[in-house]
Amino acid sequence: MNTGAFGIEAVDPSTPGALVCGTCGKAWLEDITPAGRCPWEHEHADLDSEVNAFRERLHGIAAAISLGMQCSVLIGHDDEHTPGRFYFQIKCYRQDVITGLMGYGYGGKAYLSPHASDSELIQTVFGLYKGYWEHEARETFLLTNAEGESRRPFGPHIDTWALFEVARRVDVRSARHVEDRNNPGALTPSRRT
């Protein structure tokens, strides 16, 4: 086993819940490093000075942000484009809605520009944090009908075309919204061009 900073052991990158360094490709499970930094960062080859400066800037911003509810800011790096792209992502330790087990949940990624101001980068983290909790709220909001059947009507994983099918079934107080009522001539997925 390869041991990095803080005694963190390397794991296979395909391990569920593993954090994977976008620079060296090593993976680990326990995130106790500041702002999600790679425990093997000291082994990384020297990168272009602008890339390193941006990386340090992102780590400084992430280190200055404190999130509640067992959440943290991850900084990732992909290799899709040379020299790769950095991104922020929210990671939270919470109860999984489906399995009921405690574990890490990850929000969406926001790819970052080195031309962004610090305020823009901080606001990006805030937007990701709000988005993460909206996602959790949508997953945990249950509606129960008269027969006792419960569903997640605002679930974040509902198929968009399924929503399209019911998009004209509205509940409005005003007769001015008649255009939103069932329209037999409306474009349906089977009639798309």
C-alpha positions in Angstrom: 0.0 0.0 0.0 1.1 3.5 -0.8 0.9 5.9 2.2 0.5 9.6 1.7 0.3 12.6 4.0 -1.5 12.2 7.4 -1.0 8.4 7.0 -3.7 8.1 4.4 -3.6 4.9 2.4 -4.1 4.7 -1.3 -7.1 2.7 -2.7 -8.1 1.6 -6.1 -9.7 4.6 -7.9 -12.8 2.5 -8.7 -13.5 2.1 -4.9 -17.0 3.5 -4.1 -16.7 6.9 -2.4 -13.0 7.2 -3.3 -11.5 10.7 -3.8 -9.3 10.7 -6.9 -6.6 13.2 -7.6 -6.9 14.8 -11.0 -3.2 15.3 -11.2 -1.6 12.0 -10.1 -4.6 9.7 -10.4 -4.1 8.3 -6.9 -7.3 7.6 -4.8 -8.1 7.6 -1.1 -11.2 7.3 1.1 -10.6 9.5 4.2 -10.7 13.2 3.4 -8.8 14.8 6.3 -6.5 16.9 4.2 -7.2 20.7 4.1 -9.7 21.5 1.3 -9.5 18.0 -0.1 -5.9 18.2 -1.2 -4.1 15.1 -2.5 -2.1 13.3 0.2 0.6 12.7 -2.4 0.7 16.3 -3.6 4.4 16.5 -2.6 5.1 13.9 -5.4 3.4 15.8 -8.1 5.7 17.0 -10.9 6.0 20.7 -11.2 3.2 22.0 -13.4 3.0 25.2 -15.3 3.4 28.1 -12.8 0.0 29.6 -13.9 -1.8 26.3 -13.2 0.0 26.0 -9.8 -0.9 29.6 -8.9 -4.6 29.0 -9.8 -4.6 25.7 -7.8 -3.2 27.5 -4.8 -5.7 30.3 -5.2 -8.6 27.7 -5.3 -7.3 25.9 -2.2 -7.0 29.2 -0.4 -10.6 30.1 -1.2 -11.9 26.6 -0.2 -9.9 26.8 3.0 -11.6 30.1 3.9 -15.1 28.6 3.5 -16.9 26.8 6.3 -20.0 24.8 5.4 -22.5 23.4 7.9 -24.2 20.0 8.0 -21.1 18.0 7.6 -20.3 19.4 4.1 -17.0 20.4 2.6 -15.7 21.9 -0.7 -13.8 19.6 -2.9 -11.4 20.8 -5.6 -11.0 18.4 -8.5 -9.1 18.4 -11.7 -9.9 16.6 -14.9 -7.7 15.7 -17.8 -10.1 16.2 -20.6 -8.3 19.3 -21.9 -4.6 20.2 -21.6 -3.7 21.3 -19.0 -7.0 20.0 -17.5 -9.8 21.9 -15.8 -10.3 22.6 -12.1 -13.7 22.3 -10.5 -15.5 22.8 -7.2 -17.9 20.2 -5.9 -19.8 19.9 -2.6 -19.3 16.7 -0.5 -21.6 16.0 2.5 -21.9 13.2 5.0 -25.6 12.4 5.2 -28.2 9.7 5.2 -28.8 8.3 1.7 -32.5 8.7 0.9 -32.7 5.4 -1.0 -30.6 3.0 1.2 -31.1 4.8 4.5 -27.4 4.3 5.2 -25.0 7.1 6.2 -22.4 8.0 3.6 -21.0 10.7 1.4 -23.1 12.5 -1.2 -21.6 14.6 -3.9 -23.2 17.6 -5.6 -22.7 18.8 -9.2 -19.4 20.1 -10.4 -18.7 23.7 -11.5 -15.7 24.1 -13.8 -13.6 27.1 -13.0 -11.9 29.8 -15.0 -8.6 31.3 -13.8 -10.0 34.6 -15.0 -12.8 34.6 -12.4 -12.6 36.9 -9.5 -12.4 35.6 -6.0 -15.9 36.8 -5.4 -17.2 34.8 -8.4 -15.4 31.7 -7.2 -16.8 32.1 -3.7 -20.3 32.7 -5.1 -19.8 29.5 -7.2 -19.3 27.5 -4.0 -22.4 29.1 -2.5 -24.5 28.2 -5.6 -23.2 24.6 -5.5 -24.1 24.4 -1.8 -27.6 25.7 -2.3 -28.0 23.3 -5.3 -26.8 20.4 -3.2 -29.4 21.1 -0.5 -32.2 21.8 -3.0 -31.4 18.3 -4.5 -31.6 16.8 -1.0 -34.9 18.6 -0.3 -36.4 17.4 -3.5 -35.4 13.8 -2.6 -36.8 13.9 0.9 -40.1 15.7 0.1 -42.8 13.0 0.1 -46.4 13.4 -0.8 -48.9 10.7 0.3 -52.3 10.2 -1.5 -55.6 9.1 0.1 -54.6 5.4 -0.6 -51.4 5.8 1.5 -49.1 5.7 -1.5 -46.1 8.1 -1.2 -44.0 9.6 -4.0 -41.5 12.3 -4.5 -43.3 14.8 -6.8 -40.4 17.2 -6.9 -37.7 14.5 -7.2 -34.5 15.6 -8.9 -34.3 12.3 -10.9 -37.7 12.4 -12.6 -37.4 11.8 -16.3 -37.8 15.2 -18.2 -40.1 13.6 -20.8 -42.3 12.2 -18.1 -42.7 15.7 -16.8 -43.4 16.9 -20.3 -46.3 14.4 -20.6 -48.0 16.0 -17.6 -46.9 19.6 -18.2 -50.4 20.7 -19.2 -52.1 19.3 -16.1 -52.1 22.5 -14.1 -53.8 23.6 -11.0 -54.5 27.4 -11.3 -56.9 29.8 -9.7 -57.3 32.1 -12.8 -59.2 31.5 -16.0 -56.5 33.6 -17.7 -54.3 30.5 -17.8 -56.5 28.5 -20.2 -53.6 28.1 -22.5 -52.0 25.9 -19.8 -54.9 23.5 -19.7 -54.9 20.2 -21.6 -54.4 20.8 -25.3 -55.0 17.8 -27.6 -52.9 19.5 -30.4 -49.8 20.0 -28.2 -46.5 18.6 -29.3 -45.8 15.2 -27.6 -42.5 13.3 -27.5 -43.9 10.9 -30.2 -44.8 13.9 -32.4 -41.5 15.8 -32.1 -39.7 16.7 -35.3 
